[in-house]
Amino acid sequence: MSALRALLFTRFDELRAVWKILLFLAVTGLLAVLAFLPLKALGLGGEFAGRVVVALAALVASYLLTRFVNRKPFGAIGFQLHQAAFRDLGLGVLLGLLMMAGIFLAMYSGGMVELYWRGLPAGAAVGLILEALFAFGVAALFEELLFRGYPFQTLIQGITFLPAAVLVSVLFALAHWWNPGITAPALINICLAGLLFSFAYFVTRGLWLPFGLHLGWNFAQTVFFGFPTSGIHFERYELFRSVVGEPAWLTGGAFGPEAGLFATVALSACLWFVLKAPWLRAPAGITTLDSVEDLMPAVEAGEEGKG
């Protein structure tokens, strides 16, 4: 019995990190199946509905484990509301837009891309933008919860930040292995994007900045510039259509900018900015999965006893 307990729990009677991660994945999968089956029976089980269901399942699983396993408020997962939260979210979206705009300008200045307006009326364009924000927001939310949320933050507690960031970023890249037109440069850049998002979490101790970066990058890539996003053309969300030329090692070719050297430069520059910006730091006193504010009353009581 003691050997089994040692396998499951640490010496502080906490469930070990690996079991927390597996429990998160199991709960997410179970909730997704339980929600998706009735939707499918009603004829509502399309691809987009599936993405919404999985994102909500991951969100609920994050709440349940944060609240009842870690005994922390849900905000500790990285969604704590504080003065810098909306700044981080807005900055992330802006940086994602700027990175993609920089990639486009580099291509355009070299005669490697042509951009065409689809000619949509104003109302249709606004509707397209709102629909795209929701669709890419759902996708970014799920991927951030999975790769920078509870599993990642739990892994940090087990093996420290840098090994966890590298491992999760590699897994993030491999999750795109089956995307159309995947290439080695694409995998490298997606891994680099994973590192950027991981450091964005670590610097701010929140998911607002990485979520904003992820959303801004994918949204601008499709809506404003008509590029494929990770090898997939989301034509219904494109305000503009682009025609990309050679060389593919710069532009990314059919996979989209994520497979090109321009993206490597943009992602590296953004990572440098996130690490160097002196004001881009976690607010004092916020609760995270590994914070010890729940131990403070006992410490204070002990100090009073010494006095």
Secondary structure, 3 states (H helix, E strand, C coil): CHHHHHHHECCCCCECHHHHHHHHHHHHHHHHHHHHHHHHHCCCCCHHHHHHHHHHHHHHHHHHHHHHCCCCCHHHHCCCCCCCHHHHHHHHHHHHHHHHHHHHHHHHHCCCEEEEECCCCHHHHHHHHHHHHHHHHHHHHHHHHHHCCHHHHHHHHHHCHHHHHHHHHHHHHHCCCCCCCCCHHHHHHHHHHHHHHHHHHHHHCCCHHHHHHHHHHHHHHHHHCCCCECCECCHHHCCEEEEECCCHHHHCHHHCHHHCHHHHHHHHHHHHHHHHCCCCCCCCCCCCCCCCHHHHHHHHHHHHHHC
